[in-house]
């Protein structure tokens, strides 16, 4: 047996491992810096949030101030500073139906009339109206105030200028003026009263629907659209309409006086053109706001005293605050007498 060792079979010695660099020791200042950075970022985040809330509340405060100023100027200012306005014709616009809301309501027209008459700079008041009519109550309140103011300010005439239409309750108001000016194609008249509604009793019978109406008081179901209209109720309603009609006729006669050329049809509910209304004495002459101010009043400067709806009310209505009241009003209006 040979003791010789083959050098090729001898394993090579393992290389010496490279020395690894020592791991740096944890610096105590590193974690303190990280904590400080987190605190700074958190503080900045809170400051941004605080700034956003601050901007929100400032904007909200500004909005409230704008609403308040709008309400103040819309309802308190009417151009009554005589020292700055000087001699002028006072104008009040009445547009749309004569009812408890809107430009044709007594709550809007009467304060405007009072401010227009009381202003020492106004030499005459012009009602510029365009309405098919409406509530006899609202029209009556406006006319009563017109009569009172004309007596209180005898040197300050009150004129009505008609635009497209002045019918029924609108003419009720116009009759209280000193003079009425129209366009030859304006619609004038309709001196009458109506009460309208619907009856569904026949349709209910065909559909097999039974009306169950319980009342305390035999006439409490008067004008119920789902119950038959009795002869007694019909006569009562007709008498009530006739009474209101007579009130209307008396207002026209008192206001127009000897200028009226009464005919059998004058108080029948018919209406006529502006040209025909002058012939009948329902109106006085042709004219517009500008021509009346220039040629009749002799004060071309016109100041609008109309009380317009304020910004808060417009916003509230936009978001539906008046929806409930509107629904109730619609239900009542179906059986309420009106001058249309």
Secondary structure as UniProt FT lines:
FT   HELIX           7..9
FT   HELIX           28..76
FT   HELIX           82..85
FT   STRAND          88..95
FT   TURN            103..104
FT   HELIX           106..118
FT   TURN            120..121
FT   STRAND          122..131
FT   HELIX           136..152
FT   TURN            153..155
FT   STRAND          157..167
FT   HELIX           169..174
FT   TURN            175..176
FT   STRAND          179..182
FT   TURN            184..185
FT   STRAND          187..189
FT   HELIX           201..207
FT   TURN            218..223
FT   TURN            225..226
FT   HELIX           231..256
FT   HELIX           257..259
FT   TURN            264..269
FT   STRAND          271..273
FT   HELIX           274..280
FT   STRAND          285..286
FT   HELIX           289..291
FT   HELIX           292..297
FT   STRAND          302..304
FT   HELIX           311..318
FT   TURN            319..322
FT   HELIX           323..333
FT   STRAND          338..339
//
